[in-house]
């Protein structure tokens, strides 16, 4: 649903309602949200939240502080909830606070689902499909998970999530090797080993990939390097890879398949550009409009913004501006023939002046927010653009362009942008900087022989 809230933990903590990013408040409030998200759909006692967020330095009234931050989160996550009404998304139970997150409601949940599906497909022998599932899940990682949240609990959680990502990368590398893609796999393996030097399953794939590309001496060197890092205690996978090299035990040849390199770096963060002269013009016009119209335009202007943003707080502000304007003009009309200046005149004029200034500042603040840097006006067809063109698009880096071309050649043209997402080319939803410049013109599938 468009109004449902979606959470992102695989990078800085974020929440979205539709395409609108929510302001999650101060760091401690975000830490409380992260604690509830990591135990989604389960009640978490206030005492446990205090332990995980504050560690060895809990506040004096921990339960009250947690309640304050929960109230702040409810205002953000459920802005239409009436005061003192029971929450639907973030609820209080006798056992503690419970955050309800539907399946697929967080990027961590989606990542886990893709990894589980990949393992199921691999067990059935569907290697290509399993590889695609892992690629799609790994593309969800933007940077270090829960970046910016401090404390022992979050450090331990980050380490656990990094291990989950490393395990998924190991399975992806093993599947690529099983499909005979060792030559294209080696550059990625070198980067992964530098990132995870003690992951022995990854090192075992590296040893075998070197050996199967005719680099037996390099394979033995990689094995010896691994032994030094793990204290001379190789895992069963690493021992098996070493035996294959020593015994010259080559597997049966695998039919040649074009490589599908893995995008191992994190998804790039959106780049926000300067405001620009149009933005400043809108801000100045919005600031002056209430003054020029003696606050008459303040209520419709803020009211329109309230409707657009679905904000009851802005709606109340618009109502306040309307009442202020009506009160001033009512008093002015009754005293139009009077030459005496009394207290009520001063109150009315002060109220009008304040509402005019505040409305102008508020409108200027809300209108024309900072936007992403202007994207090229040219739309690029994902089915026909060469690699050199794809590399120039915002949000698509060189390795990502290679991945798109490899997928297009191996499995045929994309039928739609949604099909590209389903095939692991982009995360869902597609980042706006990419959606603004990429389109898909469907073409009839060519015979496989013609695509090679």
Secondary structure as UniProt FT lines:
FT   TURN            2..3
FT   STRAND          5..8
FT   STRAND          14..17
FT   TURN            18..19
FT   STRAND          20..21
FT   HELIX           27..38
FT   TURN            39..41
FT   HELIX           46..54
FT   TURN            55..56
FT   TURN            60..61
FT   HELIX           62..77
FT   TURN            79..80
FT   TURN            83..84
FT   STRAND          90..93
FT   TURN            94..95
FT   STRAND          96..99
FT   TURN            103..104
FT   HELIX           107..123
FT   TURN            124..125
FT   HELIX           127..138
FT   TURN            139..140
FT   TURN            145..148
FT   HELIX           152..178
FT   TURN            179..180
FT   HELIX           182..195
FT   TURN            197..198
FT   HELIX           200..212
FT   TURN            213..214
FT   HELIX           216..229
FT   TURN            230..232
FT   HELIX           236..246
FT   TURN            247..248
FT   HELIX           276..292
FT   TURN            293..295
FT   HELIX           296..309
FT   HELIX           312..334
FT   TURN            335..337
FT   HELIX           343..366
FT   STRAND          380..381
FT   TURN            382..384
FT   HELIX           387..390
FT   TURN            391..392
FT   TURN            394..395
FT   HELIX           398..411
FT   HELIX           417..422
FT   TURN            423..424
FT   HELIX           432..435
FT   TURN            436..437
FT   STRAND          438..439
FT   HELIX           448..451
//
